[in-house]
Amino acid sequence: MSGLLKTNAELAQIVQENYVIVLIDVDKGHNQDVVKRYGNPTSFGLPVLVVLDTDGTQLTTQDTGKLEEGDHHDPAKVKAFLEKWRKPKPDKK
């Protein structure tokens, strides 16, 4: 997933303009306080996406398996997810 977000130019731009990516190691018991704080998102498996607002409030948790097509993450599904959860752009007046 992180590779796709870097190598796909369209997704990389969406991420750069709307998100701060934080990779958290939760393997072998690491950072269990973070896992608990966000409702055990690793129960979906890894990788998993947790989207927070600017205040740190959890907006959604996404099992990345639902963003896959065959054996890879589908750029169109990932884009739809990122667009859905990004902060709304202010209206141009």
N, CA, C and O atoms as a CHARMM CRD file, in Angstrom:
* protein
*
  372
    1    1 MET  N      0.82800  -1.19700   0.00000 PROA 1      0.00000
    2    1 MET  CA     0.00000   0.00000   0.00000 PROA 1      0.00000
    3    1 MET  C      0.87000   1.25700   0.00000 PROA 1      0.00000
    4    1 MET  O      0.64200   2.15900  -0.80700 PROA 1      0.00000
    5    2 SER  N      1.85400   1.33300   0.88200 PROA 2      0.00000
    6    2 SER  CA     2.66800   2.55000   0.93200 PROA 2      0.00000
    7    2 SER  C      3.42000   2.75700  -0.37700 PROA 2      0.00000
    8    2 SER  O      3.63000   3.89500  -0.79600 PROA 2      0.00000
    9    3 GLY  N      3.82500   1.67000  -1.02400 PROA 3      0.00000
   10    3 GLY  CA     4.49400   1.78800  -2.31400 PROA 3      0.00000
   11    3 GLY  C      3.58700   2.39800  -3.36500 PROA 3      0.00000
   12    3 GLY  O      4.01600   3.26100  -4.13000 PROA 3      0.00000
   13    4 LEU  N      2.34500   1.96300  -3.41100 PROA 4      0.00000
   14    4 LEU  CA     1.38000   2.49500  -4.37400 PROA 4      0.00000
   15    4 LEU  C      1.15300   3.98500  -4.14300 PROA 4      0.00000
   16    4 LEU  O      1.05300   4.75400  -5.09900 PROA 4      0.00000
   17    5 LEU  N      1.07200   4.39000  -2.89000 PROA 5      0.00000
   18    5 LEU  CA     0.83000   5.79600  -2.57500 PROA 5      0.00000
   19    5 LEU  C      2.00500   6.67700  -2.97400 PROA 5      0.00000
   20    5 LEU  O      1.84800   7.88700  -3.13100 PROA 5      0.00000
   21    6 LYS  N      3.17400   6.08300  -3.13600 PROA 6      0.00000
   22    6 LYS  CA     4.35700   6.83700  -3.55800 PROA 6      0.00000
   23    6 LYS  C      4.56200   6.78700  -5.07200 PROA 6      0.00000
   24    6 LYS  O      4.97900   7.77800  -5.67200 PROA 6      0.00000
   25    7 THR  N      4.27200   5.64800  -5.68900 PROA 7      0.00000
   26    7 THR  CA     4.61200   5.46700  -7.09900 PROA 7      0.00000
   27    7 THR  C      3.50800   5.87500  -8.06700 PROA 7      0.00000
   28    7 THR  O      3.79200   6.18100  -9.22600 PROA 7      0.00000
   29    8 ASN  N      2.27100   5.88700  -7.62300 PROA 8      0.00000
   30    8 ASN  CA     1.16900   6.31800  -8.48000 PROA 8      0.00000
   31    8 ASN  C      1.05500   7.84000  -8.34400 PROA 8      0.00000
   32    8 ASN  O      0.70400   8.34100  -7.27600 PROA 8      0.00000
   33    9 ALA  N      1.34900   8.57000  -9.41400 PROA 9      0.00000
   34    9 ALA  CA     1.41900  10.03200  -9.34900 PROA 9      0.00000
   35    9 ALA  C      0.12000  10.66900  -8.85700 PROA 9      0.00000
   36    9 ALA  O      0.15500  11.60700  -8.06000 PROA 9      0.00000
   37   10 GLU  N     -1.00900  10.17200  -9.31900 PROA 10     0.00000
   38   10 GLU  CA    -2.29600  10.75000  -8.91500 PROA 10     0.00000
   39   10 GLU  C     -2.54700  10.53600  -7.42700 PROA 10     0.00000
   40   10 GLU  O     -2.97300  11.45500  -6.72700 PROA 10     0.00000
   41   11 LEU  N     -2.28700   9.33000  -6.94700 PROA 11     0.00000
   42   11 LEU  CA    -2.47700   9.04500  -5.52400 PROA 11     0.00000
   43   11 LEU  C     -1.46800   9.81100  -4.68100 PROA 11     0.00000
   44   11 LEU  O     -1.81200  10.31900  -3.61300 PROA 11     0.00000
   45   12 ALA  N     -0.23500   9.89600  -5.14600 PROA 12     0.00000
   46   12 ALA  CA     0.79700  10.62800  -4.40700 PROA 12     0.00000
   47   12 ALA  C      0.39800  12.08900  -4.22700 PROA 12     0.00000
   48   12 ALA  O      0.62700  12.67100  -3.16700 PROA 12     0.00000
   49   13 GLN  N     -0.19500  12.68000  -5.25600 PROA 13     0.00000
   50   13 GLN  CA    -0.62600  14.07600  -5.16500 PROA 13     0.00000
   51   13 GLN  C     -1.76800  14.23400  -4.16100 PROA 13     0.00000
   52   13 GLN  O     -1.76500  15.16600  -3.35700 PROA 13     0.00000
   53   14 ILE  N     -2.73400  13.33600  -4.20600 PROA 14     0.00000
   54   14 ILE  CA    -3.85100  13.39400  -3.25300 PROA 14     0.00000
   55   14 ILE  C     -3.32300  13.29400  -1.82900 PROA 14     0.00000
   56   14 ILE  O     -3.73200  14.05400  -0.95100 PROA 14     0.00000
   57   15 VAL  N     -2.41600  12.35600  -1.60500 PROA 15     0.00000
   58   15 VAL  CA    -1.84600  12.17800  -0.26700 PROA 15     0.00000
   59   15 VAL  C     -1.07200  13.42400   0.14400 PROA 15     0.00000
   60   15 VAL  O     -1.24900  13.92300   1.25500 PROA 15     0.00000
   61   16 GLN  N     -0.22300  13.92600  -0.73300 PROA 16     0.00000
   62   16 GLN  CA     0.59700  15.08900  -0.41300 PROA 16     0.00000
   63   16 GLN  C     -0.25600  16.30500  -0.04700 PROA 16     0.00000
   64   16 GLN  O      0.09200  17.05600   0.86300 PROA 16     0.00000
   65   17 GLU  N     -1.35700  16.49600  -0.74600 PROA 17     0.00000
   66   17 GLU  CA    -2.19900  17.67400  -0.53600 PROA 17     0.00000
   67   17 GLU  C     -3.18100  17.53600   0.62400 PROA 17     0.00000
   68   17 GLU  O     -3.68200  18.54100   1.12800 PROA 17     0.00000
   69   18 ASN  N     -3.46400  16.29600   1.05800 PROA 18     0.00000
   70   18 ASN  CA    -4.56400  16.11200   2.00500 PROA 18     0.00000
   71   18 ASN  C     -4.25800  15.28500   3.24400 PROA 18     0.00000
   72   18 ASN  O     -5.05600  15.27100   4.18100 PROA 18     0.00000
   73   19 TYR  N     -3.14500  14.60800   3.27200 PROA 19     0.00000
   74   19 TYR  CA    -2.89600  13.65800   4.35400 PROA 19     0.00000
   75   19 TYR  C     -1.48200  13.77500   4.89800 PROA 19     0.00000
   76   19 TYR  O     -0.57100  14.25200   4.22100 PROA 19     0.00000
   77   20 VAL  N     -1.32400  13.33000   6.13100 PROA 20     0.00000
   78   20 VAL  CA    -0.01500  13.09900   6.72900 PROA 20     0.00000
   79   20 VAL  C      0.03400  11.60700   7.00500 PROA 20     0.00000
   80   20 VAL  O     -0.76000  11.09300   7.79200 PROA 20     0.00000
   81   21 ILE  N      0.95300  10.91500   6.36700 PROA 21     0.00000
   82   21 ILE  CA     1.07100   9.46700   6.53600 PROA 21     0.00000
   83   21 ILE  C      1.98600   9.17500   7.71500 PROA 21     0.00000
   84   21 ILE  O      3.09600   9.70000   7.79700 PROA 21     0.00000
   85   22 VAL  N      1.51300   8.33900   8.62100 PROA 22     0.00000
   86   22 VAL  CA     2.31100   7.89200   9.75300 PROA 22     0.00000
   87   22 VAL  C      2.28100   6.37200   9.74700 PROA 22     0.00000
   88   22 VAL  O      1.22400   5.76100   9.90600 PROA 22     0.00000
   89   23 LEU  N      3.44200   5.76900   9.56300 PROA 23     0.00000
   90   23 LEU  CA     3.54600   4.31000   9.60700 PROA 23     0.00000
   91   23 LEU  C      3.88200   3.91600  11.03600 PROA 23     0.00000
   92   23 LEU  O      4.83600   4.42700  11.62300 PROA 23     0.00000
   93   24 ILE  N      3.09400   3.00400  11.59100 PROA 24     0.00000
   94   24 ILE  CA     3.28900   2.58900  12.98300 PROA 24     0.00000
   95   24 ILE  C      3.53500   1.09500  13.02200 PROA 24     0.00000
   96   24 ILE  O      2.73000   0.30900  12.52300 PROA 24     0.00000
   97   25 ASP  N      4.64600   0.71000  13.61500 PROA 25     0.00000
   98   25 ASP  CA     5.00600  -0.69800  13.76100 PROA 25     0.00000
   99   25 ASP  C      4.17800  -1.30000  14.88800 PROA 25     0.00000
  100   25 ASP  O      4.31200  -0.90700  16.04700 PROA 25     0.00000
  101   26 VAL  N      3.32500  -2.25300  14.54200 PROA 26     0.00000
  102   26 VAL  CA     2.50300  -2.92100  15.55400 PROA 26     0.00000
  103   26 VAL  C      2.79900  -4.41400  15.60600 PROA 26     0.00000
  104   26 VAL  O      2.06700  -5.17700  16.23600 PROA 26     0.00000
  105   27 ASP  N      3.86600  -4.82200  14.94600 PROA 27     0.00000
  106   27 ASP  CA     4.25700  -6.22500  14.91300 PROA 27     0.00000
  107   27 ASP  C      4.88500  -6.63400  16.24300 PROA 27     0.00000
  108   27 ASP  O      5.57100  -5.83500  16.88200 PROA 27     0.00000
  109   28 LYS  N      4.65500  -7.85300  16.64900 PROA 28     0.00000
  110   28 LYS  CA     5.27800  -8.44700  17.83900 PROA 28     0.00000
  111   28 LYS  C      5.03600  -7.62300  19.10200 PROA 28     0.00000
  112   28 LYS  O      5.92300  -7.48500  19.94500 PROA 28     0.00000
  113   29 GLY  N      3.83600  -7.08200  19.22200 PROA 29     0.00000
  114   29 GLY  CA     3.46900  -6.37400  20.44500 PROA 29     0.00000
  115   29 GLY  C      3.90000  -4.92900  20.52600 PROA 29     0.00000
  116   29 GLY  O      3.64800  -4.27100  21.53500 PROA 29     0.00000
  117   30 HSD  N      4.53700  -4.41900  19.49900 PROA 30     0.00000
  118   30 HSD  CA     4.95300  -3.01500  19.51600 PROA 30     0.00000
  119   30 HSD  C      3.74000  -2.09100  19.44700 PROA 30     0.00000
  120   30 HSD  O      2.77000  -2.37600  18.74400 PROA 30     0.00000
  121   31 ASN  N      3.80400  -0.98900  20.18000 PROA 31     0.00000
  122   31 ASN  CA     2.80900   0.09100  20.11600 PROA 31     0.00000
  123   31 ASN  C      1.37700  -0.37000  20.37900 PROA 31     0.00000
  124   31 ASN  O      0.44100   0.10100  19.73400 PROA 31     0.00000
  125   32 GLN  N      1.21300  -1.27400  21.31100 PROA 32     0.00000
  126   32 GLN  CA    -0.13100  -1.77200  21.62300 PROA 32     0.00000
  127   32 GLN  C     -1.02900  -0.68900  22.20500 PROA 32     0.00000
  128   32 GLN  O     -2.25200  -0.78300  22.09900 PROA 32     0.00000
  129   33 ASP  N     -0.44400   0.33900  22.82000 PROA 33     0.00000
  130   33 ASP  CA    -1.25000   1.45300  23.31400 PROA 33     0.00000
  131   33 ASP  C     -1.94000   2.17700  22.15200 PROA 33     0.00000
  132   33 ASP  O     -3.08000   2.62300  22.28400 PROA 33     0.00000
  133   34 VAL  N     -1.25700   2.29000  21.03300 PROA 34     0.00000
  134   34 VAL  CA    -1.84400   2.92800  19.85000 PROA 34     0.00000
  135   34 VAL  C     -2.94500   2.04200  19.27800 PROA 34     0.00000
  136   34 VAL  O     -4.01000   2.53000  18.90000 PROA 34     0.00000
  137   35 VAL  N     -2.68600   0.75000  19.21700 PROA 35     0.00000
  138   35 VAL  CA    -3.68500  -0.20000  18.71200 PROA 35     0.00000
  139   35 VAL  C     -4.96100  -0.10200  19.54700 PROA 35     0.00000
  140   35 VAL  O     -6.05800  -0.02400  18.99400 PROA 35     0.00000
  141   36 LYS  N     -4.82600  -0.10500  20.85600 PROA 36     0.00000
  142   36 LYS  CA    -5.99900  -0.02800  21.74200 PROA 36     0.00000
  143   36 LYS  C     -6.71500   1.30700  21.60600 PROA 36     0.00000
  144   36 LYS  O     -7.94500   1.36100  21.59400 PROA 36     0.00000
  145   37 ARG  N     -5.94500   2.38100  21.50500 PROA 37     0.00000
  146   37 ARG  CA    -6.53600   3.72200  21.42000 PROA 37     0.00000
  147   37 ARG  C     -7.49900   3.84700  20.23800 PROA 37     0.00000
  148   37 ARG  O     -8.50900   4.54500  20.32700 PROA 37     0.00000
  149   38 TYR  N     -7.18400   3.17100  19.13400 PROA 38     0.00000
  150   38 TYR  CA    -8.00400   3.28400  17.93900 PROA 38     0.00000
  151   38 TYR  C     -8.87300   2.06400  17.68800 PROA 38     0.00000
  152   38 TYR  O     -9.24800   1.78700  16.54900 PROA 38     0.00000
  153   39 GLY  N     -9.19400   1.33500  18.75000 PROA 39     0.00000
  154   39 GLY  CA   -10.19200   0.27000  18.65500 PROA 39     0.00000
  155   39 GLY  C     -9.72300  -1.00600  17.99300 PROA 39     0.00000
  156   39 GLY  O    -10.51000  -1.70000  17.34900 PROA 39     0.00000
  157   40 ASN  N     -8.44800  -1.32100  18.14400 PROA 40     0.00000
  158   40 ASN  CA    -7.87500  -2.56000  17.61700 PROA 40     0.00000
  159   40 ASN  C     -8.05700  -2.70500  16.10000 PROA 40     0.00000
  160   40 ASN  O     -8.59900  -3.70700  15.63400 PROA 40     0.00000
  161   41 PRO  N     -7.60500  -1.71100  15.33400 PROA 41     0.00000
  162   41 PRO  CA    -7.76500  -1.79700  13.87900 PROA 41     0.00000
  163   41 PRO  C     -7.00300  -2.95500  13.25100 PROA 41     0.00000
  164   41 PRO  O     -7.33000  -3.37600  12.14100 PROA 41     0.00000
  165   42 THR  N     -6.00300  -3.47000  13.93400 PROA 42     0.00000
  166   42 THR  CA    -5.22200  -4.57600  13.37500 PROA 42     0.00000
  167   42 THR  C     -6.01900  -5.87100  13.32100 PROA 42     0.00000
  168   42 THR  O     -5.55700  -6.85400  12.74300 PROA 42     0.00000
  169   43 SER  N     -7.19500  -5.88800  13.90800 PROA 43     0.00000
  170   43 SER  CA    -8.04100  -7.08200  13.80800 PROA 43     0.00000
  171   43 SER  C     -8.44400  -7.34100  12.35200 PROA 43     0.00000
  172   43 SER  O     -8.81600  -8.46000  12.00100 PROA 43     0.00000
  173   44 PHE  N     -8.36900  -6.30900  11.50800 PROA 44     0.00000
  174   44 PHE  CA    -8.64300  -6.46400  10.07600 PROA 44     0.00000
  175   44 PHE  C     -7.47100  -7.12100   9.35400 PROA 44     0.00000
  176   44 PHE  O     -7.62900  -7.63800   8.24800 PROA 44     0.00000
  177   45 GLY  N     -6.31000  -7.10200   9.97300 PROA 45     0.00000
  178   45 GLY  CA    -5.08100  -7.55400   9.33000 PROA 45     0.00000
  179   45 GLY  C     -4.20800  -6.35200   9.01900 PROA 45     0.00000
  180   45 GLY  O     -4.53600  -5.22500   9.38900 PROA 45     0.00000
  181   46 LEU  N     -3.11000  -6.59100   8.34800 PROA 46     0.00000
  182   46 LEU  CA    -2.17600  -5.52500   8.00200 PROA 46     0.00000
  183   46 LEU  C     -1.90200  -5.55000   6.50700 PROA 46     0.00000
  184   46 LEU  O     -1.83600  -6.63500   5.92800 PROA 46     0.00000
  185   47 PRO  N     -1.74100  -4.41700   5.86400 PROA 47     0.00000
  186   47 PRO  CA    -1.85300  -3.08900   6.44900 PROA 47     0.00000
  187   47 PRO  C     -3.31000  -2.70700   6.68000 PROA 47     0.00000
  188   47 PRO  O     -4.22300  -3.27400   6.08100 PROA 47     0.00000
  189   48 VAL  N     -3.50000  -1.74500   7.54900 PROA 48     0.00000
  190   48 VAL  CA    -4.82300  -1.19900   7.82700 PROA 48     0.00000
  191   48 VAL  C     -4.68300   0.32100   7.83000 PROA 48     0.00000
  192   48 VAL  O     -3.64600   0.85100   8.23000 PROA 48     0.00000
  193   49 LEU  N     -5.71000   1.01000   7.39200 PROA 49     0.00000
  194   49 LEU  CA    -5.69500   2.46800   7.36800 PROA 49     0.00000
  195   49 LEU  C     -6.60300   3.00500   8.46000 PROA 49     0.00000
  196   49 LEU  O     -7.74300   2.56200   8.60400 PROA 49     0.00000
  197   50 VAL  N     -6.09600   3.95900   9.22800 PROA 50     0.00000
  198   50 VAL  CA    -6.88800   4.66600  10.22800 PROA 50     0.00000
  199   50 VAL  C     -6.79500   6.14200   9.86000 PROA 50     0.00000
  200   50 VAL  O     -5.70000   6.70100   9.79500 PROA 50     0.00000
  201   51 VAL  N     -7.93900   6.76800   9.62000 PROA 51     0.00000
  202   51 VAL  CA    -7.96900   8.17500   9.22700 PROA 51     0.00000
  203   51 VAL  C     -8.40800   8.99700  10.43000 PROA 51     0.00000
  204   51 VAL  O     -9.43900   8.73200  11.04900 PROA 51     0.00000
  205   52 LEU  N     -7.59300  10.00400  10.74400 PROA 52     0.00000
  206   52 LEU  CA    -7.88000  10.92300  11.84200 PROA 52     0.00000
  207   52 LEU  C     -8.08600  12.31600  11.27000 PROA 52     0.00000
  208   52 LEU  O     -7.54500  12.65200  10.21700 PROA 52     0.00000
  209   53 ASP  N     -8.88200  13.13300  11.97900 PROA 53     0.00000
  210   53 ASP  CA    -8.98500  14.52700  11.56200 PROA 53     0.00000
  211   53 ASP  C     -7.83000  15.31000  12.17900 PROA 53     0.00000
  212   53 ASP  O     -6.96900  14.73000  12.84100 PROA 53     0.00000
  213   54 THR  N     -7.81000  16.60700  11.96800 PROA 54     0.00000
  214   54 THR  CA    -6.69100  17.41500  12.45500 PROA 54     0.00000
  215   54 THR  C     -6.60700  17.46900  13.97000 PROA 54     0.00000
  216   54 THR  O     -5.55900  17.81700  14.51500 PROA 54     0.00000
  217   55 ASP  N     -7.68700  17.13300  14.66000 PROA 55     0.00000
  218   55 ASP  CA    -7.68600  17.09100  16.12100 PROA 55     0.00000
  219   55 ASP  C     -7.33600  15.71400  16.66400 PROA 55     0.00000
  220   55 ASP  O     -7.25000  15.53200  17.87800 PROA 55     0.00000
  221   56 GLY  N     -7.13300  14.74800  15.78400 PROA 56     0.00000
  222   56 GLY  CA    -6.80300  13.39400  16.22200 PROA 56     0.00000
  223   56 GLY  C     -8.01200  12.50900  16.44700 PROA 56     0.00000
  224   56 GLY  O     -7.87200  11.38600  16.93100 PROA 56     0.00000
  225   57 THR  N     -9.19900  12.99600  16.10400 PROA 57     0.00000
  226   57 THR  CA   -10.40600  12.18800  16.23400 PROA 57     0.00000
  227   57 THR  C    -10.45300  11.17000  15.09900 PROA 57     0.00000
  228   57 THR  O    -10.25900  11.51400  13.93300 PROA 57     0.00000
  229   58 GLN  N    -10.70900   9.92800  15.45100 PROA 58     0.00000
  230   58 GLN  CA   -10.75600   8.85600  14.46100 PROA 58     0.00000
  231   58 GLN  C    -12.00800   9.00300  13.60600 PROA 58     0.00000
  232   58 GLN  O    -13.12400   9.04200  14.12400 PROA 58     0.00000
  233   59 LEU  N    -11.81200   9.08700  12.28600 PROA 59     0.00000
  234   59 LEU  CA   -12.93200   9.21700  11.35800 PROA 59     0.00000
  235   59 LEU  C    -13.36400   7.87200  10.80300 PROA 59     0.00000
  236   59 LEU  O    -14.55900   7.60100  10.68400 PROA 59     0.00000
  237   60 THR  N    -12.40200   7.03200  10.46400 PROA 60     0.00000
  238   60 THR  CA   -12.72100   5.72100   9.91500 PROA 60     0.00000
  239   60 THR  C    -11.51700   4.80500  10.00400 PROA 60     0.00000
  240   60 THR  O    -10.37800   5.24900  10.14800 PROA 60     0.00000
  241   61 THR  N    -11.79700   3.52700   9.91600 PROA 61     0.00000
  242   61 THR  CA   -10.77000   2.49400   9.83000 PROA 61     0.00000
  243   61 THR  C    -11.10000   1.65400   8.61200 PROA 61     0.00000
  244   61 THR  O    -12.25300   1.27100   8.41200 PROA 61     0.00000
  245   62 GLN  N    -10.09700   1.36500   7.79600 PROA 62     0.00000
  246   62 GLN  CA   -10.33100   0.63000   6.55500 PROA 62     0.00000
  247   62 GLN  C     -9.43500  -0.59200   6.45100 PROA 62     0.00000
  248   62 GLN  O     -8.21000  -0.49200   6.51800 PROA 62     0.00000
  249   63 ASP  N    -10.06000  -1.73500   6.28800 PROA 63     0.00000
  250   63 ASP  CA    -9.36800  -2.97200   5.94000 PROA 63     0.00000
  251   63 ASP  C     -8.89000  -2.80200   4.50700 PROA 63     0.00000
  252   63 ASP  O     -9.71000  -2.66100   3.59900 PROA 63     0.00000
  253   64 THR  N     -7.58400  -2.81200   4.28500 PROA 64     0.00000
  254   64 THR  CA    -7.08700  -2.56600   2.93200 PROA 64     0.00000
  255   64 THR  C     -7.38900  -3.70700   1.97000 PROA 64     0.00000
  256   64 THR  O     -7.23900  -3.54700   0.75900 PROA 64     0.00000
  257   65 GLY  N     -7.81000  -4.84500   2.48500 PROA 65     0.00000
  258   65 GLY  CA    -8.23200  -5.93400   1.60400 PROA 65     0.00000
  259   65 GLY  C     -9.39400  -5.51700   0.72000 PROA 65     0.00000
  260   65 GLY  O     -9.53600  -6.01300  -0.39800 PROA 65     0.00000
  261   66 LYS  N    -10.22700  -4.60900   1.21400 PROA 66     0.00000
  262   66 LYS  CA   -11.36800  -4.12800   0.42700 PROA 66     0.00000
  263   66 LYS  C    -10.94500  -3.16700  -0.67900 PROA 66     0.00000
  264   66 LYS  O    -11.75000  -2.79400  -1.53200 PROA 66     0.00000
  265   67 LEU  N     -9.68500  -2.77300  -0.65700 PROA 67     0.00000
  266   67 LEU  CA    -9.15900  -1.88400  -1.68900 PROA 67     0.00000
  267   67 LEU  C     -8.33000  -2.65100  -2.71400 PROA 67     0.00000
  268   67 LEU  O     -7.65200  -2.05500  -3.55000 PROA 67     0.00000
  269   68 GLU  N     -8.39200  -3.96200  -2.64200 PROA 68     0.00000
  270   68 GLU  CA    -7.60300  -4.80300  -3.53600 PROA 68     0.00000
  271   68 GLU  C     -8.41600  -5.26300  -4.74000 PROA 68     0.00000
  272   68 GLU  O     -9.64500  -5.32500  -4.71200 PROA 68     0.00000
  273   69 GLU  N     -7.68600  -5.57900  -5.78300 PROA 69     0.00000
  274   69 GLU  CA    -8.22900  -6.22200  -6.97200 PROA 69     0.00000
  275   69 GLU  C     -7.23400  -7.32500  -7.30700 PROA 69     0.00000
  276   69 GLU  O     -6.11600  -7.05200  -7.74400 PROA 69     0.00000
  277   70 GLY  N     -7.64100  -8.55100  -7.10100 PROA 70     0.00000
  278   70 GLY  CA    -6.70000  -9.65600  -7.30200 PROA 70     0.00000
  279   70 GLY  C     -5.60900  -9.62100  -6.24800 PROA 70     0.00000
  280   70 GLY  O     -5.89500  -9.61700  -5.05100 PROA 70     0.00000
  281   71 ASP  N     -4.35800  -9.59600  -6.69100 PROA 71     0.00000
  282   71 ASP  CA    -3.23600  -9.65600  -5.75600 PROA 71     0.00000
  283   71 ASP  C     -2.58600  -8.29800  -5.49200 PROA 71     0.00000
  284   71 ASP  O     -1.45200  -8.23700  -5.01500 PROA 71     0.00000
  285   72 HSD  N     -3.30000  -7.20300  -5.80100 PROA 72     0.00000
  286   72 HSD  CA    -2.71300  -5.87900  -5.59700 PROA 72     0.00000
  287   72 HSD  C     -3.79600  -4.87300  -5.18900 PROA 72     0.00000
  288   72 HSD  O     -4.99000  -5.11200  -5.36900 PROA 72     0.00000
  289   73 HSD  N     -3.34600  -3.75000  -4.63900 PROA 73     0.00000
  290   73 HSD  CA    -4.28300  -2.68300  -4.30400 PROA 73     0.00000
  291   73 HSD  C     -4.67900  -1.96700  -5.59100 PROA 73     0.00000
  292   73 HSD  O     -3.82600  -1.59500  -6.39700 PROA 73     0.00000
  293   74 ASP  N     -5.97000  -1.78300  -5.77000 PROA 74     0.00000
  294   74 ASP  CA    -6.52400  -1.16700  -6.97300 PROA 74     0.00000
  295   74 ASP  C     -6.44300   0.36100  -6.84700 PROA 74     0.00000
  296   74 ASP  O     -7.07500   0.93100  -5.95800 PROA 74     0.00000
  297   75 PRO  N     -5.68300   1.03000  -7.71400 PROA 75     0.00000
  298   75 PRO  CA    -5.56500   2.48400  -7.61900 PROA 75     0.00000
  299   75 PRO  C     -6.90900   3.21000  -7.61800 PROA 75     0.00000
  300   75 PRO  O     -7.05400   4.21000  -6.91500 PROA 75     0.00000
  301   76 ALA  N     -7.88100   2.74600  -8.37300 PROA 76     0.00000
  302   76 ALA  CA    -9.19400   3.40300  -8.41000 PROA 76     0.00000
  303   76 ALA  C     -9.91100   3.28600  -7.06400 PROA 76     0.00000
  304   76 ALA  O    -10.53600   4.24400  -6.60900 PROA 76     0.00000
  305   77 LYS  N     -9.82300   2.12800  -6.43500 PROA 77     0.00000
  306   77 LYS  CA   -10.45700   1.94300  -5.12300 PROA 77     0.00000
  307   77 LYS  C     -9.74900   2.77300  -4.05900 PROA 77     0.00000
  308   77 LYS  O    -10.39400   3.37000  -3.19800 PROA 77     0.00000
  309   78 VAL  N     -8.42200   2.80800  -4.12300 PROA 78     0.00000
  310   78 VAL  CA    -7.65500   3.60500  -3.16100 PROA 78     0.00000
  311   78 VAL  C     -7.97800   5.08500  -3.35000 PROA 78     0.00000
  312   78 VAL  O     -8.15600   5.81100  -2.37200 PROA 78     0.00000
  313   79 LYS  N     -8.05300   5.53300  -4.59600 PROA 79     0.00000
  314   79 LYS  CA    -8.39000   6.93200  -4.86800 PROA 79     0.00000
  315   79 LYS  C     -9.76900   7.27600  -4.31100 PROA 79     0.00000
  316   79 LYS  O     -9.93300   8.31500  -3.67200 PROA 79     0.00000
  317   80 ALA  N    -10.74900   6.42700  -4.54200 PROA 80     0.00000
  318   80 ALA  CA   -12.09900   6.68000  -4.03200 PROA 80     0.00000
  319   80 ALA  C    -12.08800   6.79900  -2.51200 PROA 80     0.00000
  320   80 ALA  O    -12.75300   7.67000  -1.95000 PROA 80     0.00000
  321   81 PHE  N    -11.33700   5.92800  -1.85000 PROA 81     0.00000
  322   81 PHE  CA   -11.24000   5.99100  -0.39200 PROA 81     0.00000
  323   81 PHE  C    -10.60100   7.30900   0.04300 PROA 81     0.00000
  324   81 PHE  O    -11.12800   7.99000   0.92400 PROA 81     0.00000
  325   82 LEU  N     -9.47600   7.67300  -0.56300 PROA 82     0.00000
  326   82 LEU  CA    -8.78300   8.90800  -0.18800 PROA 82     0.00000
  327   82 LEU  C     -9.64400  10.13600  -0.44500 PROA 82     0.00000
  328   82 LEU  O     -9.66900  11.05600   0.37300 PROA 82     0.00000
  329   83 GLU  N    -10.34200  10.16200  -1.56000 PROA 83     0.00000
  330   83 GLU  CA   -11.21400  11.29800  -1.87600 PROA 83     0.00000
  331   83 GLU  C    -12.37600  11.39000  -0.88900 PROA 83     0.00000
  332   83 GLU  O    -12.78300  12.48500  -0.50000 PROA 83     0.00000
  333   84 LYS  N    -12.89600  10.25600  -0.49500 PROA 84     0.00000
  334   84 LYS  CA   -14.03100  10.24500   0.44300 PROA 84     0.00000
  335   84 LYS  C    -13.64500  10.83500   1.79300 PROA 84     0.00000
  336   84 LYS  O    -14.43900  11.55500   2.39800 PROA 84     0.00000
  337   85 TRP  N    -12.43500  10.54300   2.27600 PROA 85     0.00000
  338   85 TRP  CA   -12.06700  10.91000   3.63800 PROA 85     0.00000
  339   85 TRP  C    -11.17300  12.13600   3.74500 PROA 85     0.00000
  340   85 TRP  O    -10.80300  12.52300   4.85300 PROA 85     0.00000
  341   86 ARG  N    -10.81700  12.75300   2.63200 PROA 86     0.00000
  342   86 ARG  CA    -9.99200  13.95600   2.72000 PROA 86     0.00000
  343   86 ARG  C    -10.82500  15.11000   3.27100 PROA 86     0.00000
  344   86 ARG  O    -12.05400  15.09700   3.19900 PROA 86     0.00000
  345   87 LYS  N    -10.14300  16.09100   3.81400 PROA 87     0.00000
  346   87 LYS  CA   -10.82500  17.27400   4.31700 PROA 87     0.00000
  347   87 LYS  C    -11.45200  18.00600   3.13500 PROA 87     0.00000
  348   87 LYS  O    -10.78800  18.21400   2.12000 PROA 87     0.00000
  349   88 PRO  N    -12.71900  18.40000   3.25200 PROA 88     0.00000
  350   88 PRO  CA   -13.36100  19.10600   2.13200 PROA 88     0.00000
  351   88 PRO  C    -12.60200  20.38400   1.78500 PROA 88     0.00000
  352   88 PRO  O    -12.13500  21.11400   2.66000 PROA 88     0.00000
  353   89 LYS  N    -12.49500  20.63000   0.48700 PROA 89     0.00000
  354   89 LYS  CA   -11.84100  21.85200   0.03700 PROA 89     0.00000
  355   89 LYS  C    -12.81500  23.00800   0.20400 PROA 89     0.00000
  356   89 LYS  O    -14.01500  22.84600  -0.01800 PROA 89     0.00000
  357   90 PRO  N    -12.30500  24.17800   0.59400 PROA 90     0.00000
  358   90 PRO  CA   -13.19900  25.33300   0.74800 PROA 90     0.00000
  359   90 PRO  C    -13.81600  25.72400  -0.59100 PROA 90     0.00000
  360   90 PRO  O    -13.20200  25.57900  -1.64800 PROA 90     0.00000
  361   91 ASP  N    -15.03900  26.21900  -0.51200 PROA 91     0.00000
  362   91 ASP  CA   -15.72600  26.67600  -1.72200 PROA 91     0.00000
  363   91 ASP  C    -15.00300  27.88600  -2.29900 PROA 91     0.00000
  364   91 ASP  O    -14.60200  28.79200  -1.56800 PROA 91     0.00000
  365   92 LYS  N    -14.84500  27.88900  -3.60900 PROA 92     0.00000
  366   92 LYS  CA   -14.25500  29.05300  -4.27800 PROA 92     0.00000
  367   92 LYS  C    -15.37700  30.01900  -4.60100 PROA 92     0.00000
  368   92 LYS  O    -16.34200  29.66300  -5.27800 PROA 92     0.00000
  369   93 LYS  N    -15.24600  31.23200  -4.11600 PROA 93     0.00000
  370   93 LYS  CA   -16.28900  32.24100  -4.35500 PROA 93     0.00000
  371   93 LYS  C    -15.72400  33.41000  -5.08400 PROA 93     0.00000
  372   93 LYS  O    -16.44600  34.36300  -5.37600 PROA 93     0.00000
